[in-house]
Amino acid sequence: MKSFAIIGGGITGVTTAYVLAKRGYDVTLVERHRYSGMETSFANGGQLSASNAEVWNHWSTIMKGMKWVFKKDAPLLINLKPDWHKVSWFAEFIASMPNYKNNTIQTAHMAIAARKHLFSWAQQEGIDFDLKREGILHIYRDKSGFDHAGKVSKMLAEGGLGRVAVTPQEMKKIEPTLAGKYYGGYYTKSDSTGDIHKFTYGLSEAATKLGVKTIYDHEVSSVRSDGHQVTLVLKGDTETTQPTFDNVVVCAGVGSRSLAAQLGDRVNVYPVKGYSITVNLNDKASQKGAPNVSLLDDETKLVTSRLGVDRFRVAGTAEFNGINKDIRADRIKPLVDWVNQCFPEVSTRSVVPWAGLRPMMPNMMPRVGKGNKPNVYYNTGHGHLGWTLSACTAEMIGDVIQYGENTDSATVIPGYKFS
């Protein structure tokens, strides 16, 4: 039986380990934290959002970034200090603009395929992750944003996703607690939300029952492959070990770039920081005043999810500032202010801030496929759609491993070019 080391215990690593175990492989999951899902898979926006499949490689993103460049509380913030990684990433981002439409359509395909697997796994394994299937409402404050959304909807439809335009009056019926004035919205009934950490941890426990071995509290300090065998150097608190495996799948988030370089590959992920707040709904008025339908505010680039009865998550922003996990007060304040404005009945006395680094590829597409060495694989670089896409890309990399890259398996997305 072929052995596989999965590097990274976030959502992509855990789903990959689970899929490979179900296919009969000998799997070991390596994670530097004590538990799975402790970094970017800990407190994201909570959306399973095929409706957010539009990639960012569009001139409107560049224009907004230029407008916001000196505004500290802007949705997009770029540290202007030059470094080669950032410059190369943005150059490739611009070079990927001709693929904007095709990549958006493919992302929608993947997001829709992922739903089926994720819901099926949760049901099979009895994972409670505060799933709420109330849809996602995109809200727009001006005509230009609403009109652009109409063009995006046509691309999403090509990817198999249906969403409908709604008036401000219809928006109020969909989510009565939403305050403020809006030009219009788009509602995707088939989208949903949940707690990514609960799901990731629950699936890691299910994977263990399937025979997946776990090595927690160990950092992968180096990795090498001779094409036949993979050797990891693992550092724990008191020991250093060098286990060997037949194959490796790199699912290490923003750490994937460094590991790939050691394996002879280039995986140009950039750490794009996102922030979230979890509002504790400690009183009846707050519980009643918080939305049940998930929202995406186009102007502020914020998303929401209702997690059970007593938690409300708000997340968003994109910060290009390298490997930096600092939680900045000036980046958290806009999220709290947004809750106060849009949901005035919700008390923000008890708010838990968080920041995570999204592993983002310049073309906004996950890196799924083989490396240069025949026993090296990648499933990483999902950006802001890690949870939304992970169940599909796990099955995709499973197909590549089991059948080869020319597989005609149904989980492979039409026209998808494996890396």
Protein Blocks (a to p, Z undefined) as FASTA:
>chain_A
ZZdddehjbfklmmmmmmmmmnopacddddfbfbehilmmmmgnhiacfklmpcfbbfkl
mmmmmmmmmmmkbfbdcdfbdcfklmmmmmmmmmmmmmmmmmmmmmmmmmmmmmmmmmmm
mmmnopaehiacebjadddfbfklmmmmmmmmmmmmmnopacddddfklmmmmmmmlgcj
dfbdcddfkbccddfklmmmmmmmmmmmnopacdehiacfbdcdehjaccdddddfkbcc
ddddfbdcdfehjmlmmmmmmnopacdbdcddddddddddfbfklmmmpcfbdcddfklo
pacddehjkbccdeedjddebjafbdcfklmmmmmmmmmmmmmmbcckbccddddddddd
fklpacedddfblkbccdehkljmlmmmmmmmmmmmmmmmmnojkbcbfklcghiacZZ
